[in-house]
Structure formats: structure tokens, C-alpha cells
Amino acid sequence: MPQVRTLIQELHRLGYCPLVVYNTNAYETVETLRSLEGLVDVYLPDFKYMDHGLAARWSGASDYPEVACAAIREMYRQKGNRLFYTGSGKLSSGIIVRHLVLPGAVANSIAVFRFLAEEISPRLAISLMAQYNPTQEVADLPPLNRKITAEEYQEVVRVVETLGFENGWFQEFDSADCYNPDFTHPSPFKG
């Protein structure tokens, strides 16, 4: 992080002000985020878990819920709940919290959005994602060895709407079929 901070500050000193998007898994200390205040234009955290057991089992981070909640609170303190755009319609400042619905983990997803609505703000911009696609590494690890079901996704969508979120995006349910590169191909990012 010190190198990133120094690079951004030096660019600013030289008169260059590129848009800085901080794409993160939200497993950050508040101190790290405070050190970026005024340097990051857009925070783009993935809020993965409110379930300690899932966080421990699937990411080896049983403290993920507490760490991520504190991190998102800090990002929100810095950016608030409004997205700002340039005259050409490009995002220039704000926070968008992303969440990927995982198979068999509807209660976790609902807990994530309940926290965001009740502890942060239902005016927060969100991105609800349905693109989970199992990889070969989880072929023998139920329920991660399957895609989410339409019923699982619709249950999360219903709760998110009930909680009053109005800013953001919901992926189409079939996005798992088109948003993921084919990592078995030698050049997965080439069409």
C-alpha cells in the first residue's frame, strides 16, 4: 500500500489525475483505508460474507465479517451514498458494493444486504451478481461445485428489493454463462 499511495501522490504532484478505482475484497484495515482518503475516487468492494463459518471454510478468514463491515463503513464515511459522474456519463466518485450470490448460501447473502441496509444505508449503490461458476478446484466440494439456482437468486433479489435498495444493478440470472472466461483455454481473455 505505501507504494500505491506514493505513486498516486506523485502523479498528482506532476499534474496527472487519473481516476483511481480501488477494487477490493473488503478485507482491509480501517487504517489502510484512511491512508487512502482523498486519493481513491471510486471504492469497489466485494462484500463476500456475513457468515463466519462460510468465511472460514471458503476463504480461511473467520474474521471476514467484522473486518469487511468496518472497511465498508470507512469507505462509506469517505464517499457517502451518492455516485458522481462526469459530463460524459462516466463514474467519477463514489462506492459500489458488490455481492456474489453463492450456491447454498442464500442466508449469507440476505445477511450481507440486511447489514448494508440497516447499518450503512439502503441508498448505497450495490451490484448483485449471479455469475458464480464452479471451477475444477471445487468439483468435489458441495455446494460450491454447482451454479446457483434461479430460486436462490430470486430469493435474494426479493429481499434486496424489500430492504429498499434503489441504486445499483442486478445481473441477469444467466450471467454465469457469459461473464466468465474459459480458464481451460490457453488464452482465456481472447475472444
N, C-alpha and C positions, 0 to 999 in steps of 0.2 A: 504493500500500500504506500509506503513512503515514496517509492519511485513513481507511482502513478500520480500522487499528489504533486511531486516536483515537476513532472512532465507537464501537467495541466497548468500549473502556475507559470512555468517558463513559456509555454505557448501564449498564455495571456499577456505576459510581460512583453513578448515580441509582437503583440498586436493581433494574434490569431485567437479566435474564439470559436472553435468547433463545438458542435452540440455534443455534450458528454452524456451518454446513456449508461447507467450503471445496472447491468444485467446481473442479477444475483440470486442465490438460493435462499436469501434472507437469514442465513446462519452467520450473522455478523455481530460484532460487539457494538454497543451504542457509542463507545469511544471512537471506534474506527469511522462510523458514520458521521459523528460530529466533526471529525477531522476533514471530512469532505464537504461540509456545509459551504455553500457558495461556489463550489467547483462542479458539482453534479447538476445537470439540467433536468434529467429525467431518471427517476428510480423505476426499475422494472424487476421487482422481486417476485420470485416464485414462492408462494406460501404453501408448503407441502403438507404439513401435519399439525393437528391439534391432539392427536392420539400418541401418547408416549410409547406405547407398545409397538405401533407401526413404525414410528421414527427410529426406535432401537433396532427392530428386526430388519427393516428395509434400508435404513441409511446409517445404522450404527451410531445414532445420535439421540439418545433418550431425552436429552435436554432441549431438543429442537423446538418444541412448542414455546418454552419460556424465552429462548434466545430469539426466535423469529418474531414473537409478539413484541418484545422490546425493540427489536430492529425496525419493525414496521411502524411502531409508534413514533420512533425517532424520524424515520423518513417522512411520515405524515406531518410531524411537527415542522419539518423543514419546508415541505411543499404544499400542505393543506389538501383540500379535496377538489381543487379546480385544475383542469388541464388547460394549458395555454398553447395557442397555435400561431404560426407565422401567417403573414398575409396570403401566402400560397397554400395554406392549409396543412402545413407540416407541424407536428407536435414540437413545441419548444421548451416546455417546462411542465413538471407535474410528477405524479406517481400513478402507476397502473399495477395493481396486484393481480398476478396470475395464479390460477389454481388448476391443476390437472386432476381430474377425477380418476381414481384408481379402482381396479376391479375389486369388488368385495369390500370397499371402504367408503360406502355412502355416508355412514355416520361421521367419519372423519371429515369428509367434505362439508357436511352440514355444520359441523362444529367450527370449521375454518370460517365459513361465512357468517355464522352467528357471532363469533368473536369480532369480525370486521364490522358488522352492522351495529353491534351493541357497545363495543369498546373503542372503535375508531369512528366510522361514520358510514351510513348507507349511501351517502353522496360520493363516496370514494369510487374511483374508476376501477373496474375489475375486468378480467379476462378469464372466462370459464372455458376450460379446454377439455375436449373429448378425445384427443388424439393418441391416447395411450396405446402402444403397440408392443406386445411382448417380444423380447429378444431371445436368442438361443440360450443365453445365460440363465434365464428363468424358466426354461422349458419344463423343469421338474419341480417348480415352486408355486403351487396353487396359493392364492388365486392369481398371482402375477403372470401365470402362463396363459392367460386369456385376455381378450379385449373386454372393455366394459360393455354392459348390455344397454339396450335402449331404455329399459326400465330404470336401471341405475342412474343413467344420465338425466332422464326426465324427472326423477325424484329430486335430484339436486337442483335442477332448473326451477322446479316448482317452489322449493324452499327459498332459493335466491330471490325469486320474484316476490314471494311473500314477505321477505325481510326488507323490501323496499329499494333494492338496488336499481338504479335507472341509468347509470353511466357505465359504459363499457360494452363488452362484446361476449356473445355466446357462440362458440364454434358449432358448426353443423355436426350432428352426431357421427356422420360417416367420415369425418376428417382424418381418422386413423388410416383410412385407405389412400389418402393423397398427400398428407403432410409429412410423412416420414421417409427419409432417404432409405434406399435399399443398401444396407451395410454389407450385404453379401457380394455386392458388385465391386469391382476394383476401383471404380470412380463413382462413389455413391451420390455425389452432388452434381454430377454432369447429367444432363437430360438425355 
